[in-house]
Amino acid sequence: MLQFQRALIVEDDAALCRAMARVAHEVAAEVLETGTHAEGLELLDAAPDLILLDVGLPDGSGVKLAEEAVQRRPTPLVVVVSGAASQKEAYELGALGVRGYLAKPFGVYELRREIEQAAGRRPPLEPFITAQVGDSSLPDVVHAVRETMVEEALAQSGGSRRGAASRLGVSRQAVQQLVRKSDRLATRAGHPSSASGEPGPGDDETPEDSGSSGAG
């Protein structure tokens, strides 16, 4: 069975929320529950790696909550449940890269299956890339993709450049070079001073990593 560190359920129907929580407890070490958009936003700070989200909330749009969630690093797996999502909402959720969707009513078996399938589902890159043609230069797109992937890999590995390199299939030196060139990545790698070449948590930089032979 899948294992998540922390699941967040945002569902205003109390009975359905309890049923969803039973499934969430099967796959997550900790489960947080709320029925409001406002508290859901606050609970994003707890860094859930699985979010089960109702689109229709009494105090706001679940789409807006999903939009905020997918900007977090590491990016959580978001599974949306809805009884009446509009075409516009469905389009927006797809554009955000939400990987799971379940129409109400549903049972615990369907929810369990959708979480499993969503975890292995990868949105196709082509529609996002082709949409950039004519609006963004190739170097800008390449830079954005590279920086986003490195940022996510650093987040998944707790700021370790060695762990990020392993996830990306590149050398630690390559990650190190990118971190030095980006304040955004330097902060993700541990602290702002990383931009000057300081190693991140758990990374003992060697002379080879810093580009120095170590000779005085």
N, C-alpha and C positions, 0 to 999 in steps of 0.2 A: 504493500500500500504506500501511496505517496506520503511524504512527510514534510510538513511546513513548520516553521518555527512559530508563526503567529497568524491566526486567521481573524479577519474582521467581517462581521455580518452587519449590513445596514438594511434593515427591513422593518417596516412599521406595523406589520401584522404579527401580533405577539405569538399566536399559535404557529404560524409558518416559521417565524424566527427560531422558535424552540426546535422545530423539526430540522431546520437547516443547521442548527448548532449541534445536533446529534451527529450529523454527517461530518461537520467541521472537526469535531473532537476525534473522529477516526483518523484524520489526516494531519492534524495540527497539534503541537504541544500546548498551545494556549489559544483560547477563543475569546474574542471581544465582541460584544453585541450592543447595538444601538438601533433606535427607530427613527432617528432624525438626521437630516443633512448636516446640520450645524455640529452635532457631536461626532458625526462621521468624519468631518474635516479635522476636528481636534484629534481624533484617534489615529489619523494618518501619521501623526508624530510618533506613535508607538511602533512604526515601521512594520506593518503587517506584510507578509509575503504572499498571502492569499486574501482576496476580497470578494465576498459574495454580496452583490449590490442590487437593490431594487431601484428601478428607474423612477417610479412615482413615489416620491416622499412628501410628507405633509408640509415641509418648510423649504423645499428646494428641489432642484433637478438632480437626479442621480447621474445624468450625463456630465454635469459640471463637477461632481465629485470624482467621476472616472477620469475626467480631464486633469484634475489635480493629482490623482493617484498615479497616473502613468508618467508624470514628470518626476516622481520620486526615484531615488536610487538607493538600493537596487529596486528595479521596477517590479511591483507585485503582479501576480497573476490575477486578473480581474474576470470574474464570471458574473454576468448581468442576468437578473431574473425580472420578468415583467409580464403584466397581464395585458397591456395595451401600449406598447411602444409605437410611436408614430414612425412614418417612413423617414422623416428628418432625423429623429433620434437614432434610428437604426443606422442611418448613414454616418452620423457623427460618431457613434460608437465604433463603427468599422474603421473610420478614418483615424481614430485614436489608437487603433491596434488592440482593442479589446478582443480577447481570444475565445471567450465563452459566452453563450446566450441560451437561456432556457425560458420558454413561454409558460406562464401559469395557466392552469394548475399543473403541478408536477409532483412526483413522489420522491422519496429519499433515494431510491435506486437510480432514477433519472439524474438527480443532482450529483450523486457520486460518480456516475458515468461521465457526465459533462465536465466535472473537474478533472478527471483523468484524461479525457480527450483534449481538453483545452491546454493542459500542461504540455502535451506533445504537439500542439498545433502551432505552426509558425506562419504568420501573415506573409503573403508573397511580397517580395521587394519591388518587383517591376512596376506596379501602379504608382508607388510612391516616387520611384526614380524617374519614370517617364514624365510625371507631372512637373518635374523641375526643368525640363528642357524648354528653353526660351525665357525662363525666369531666373535661373541660377547658372553660374558658370560651372564647368566640370571641376576645376580646382576647389571651388567653394563647397560643392557637394561632397567631394572626396574628403575634404577637411572636416566637414560636419559629421560624416559617417565615422571617420576615424576617431574623432574626439568623443563622440557619443558612445562608441563601442568600448573605448578605453575607460571612460568614466563609469560605465556599467560594470565592467570587469573589475575595476578597482573597488567599487561598492560591494560587489559580490564576494570579494576576497578580503574585506575588512581593511582596505587601504594597502594591502601588500602588493608590491609591484611584481614580485615573483609569482604570486597567485594569479594576478591579472594576466601576466605573460602566458602562463599555462592555459588559461581559459581562451586566450586569443590565438594561441598557436604561433606566437612570435617570441623573440628573445627578450630577456629582461632589459637589456640595453636599449631595445627599440622602445619599450614602454618608458624607460628612464628619459630618453630624449624627448618624447612627447610631453611628459610631465614638466620638464624644464621649460618648455616653450609655452605652457598654458597655466595661468593662475587658477583657472577653474579645475584643471586636473591636479594641480599641486595641492589645492585644498582637499580634494577627494583623497589624495594619497597620504594625507596625514595632517599637514599643517602648511600655512602659507610659505614658510621658509623653504619648503621643498622645491620651490621654483629656483632656488639657488643651487639645487643639487643635493640637498640633504635627503637621506634615505627615509622612506616611510616606515610605519610600524612593522617590526619583524623583518626588515630588509637591511642586511648588513652589506653596505656598498663596498665593492672591491675596486682596486685600481683599474681593472679592466672595464668595470661598469662605468666609471667616471671618465673613461677615455684617456687615462693617464697610465704611463708605464710604471709609475712608482719610483722612477729614478730621480735622484736629487741632482 
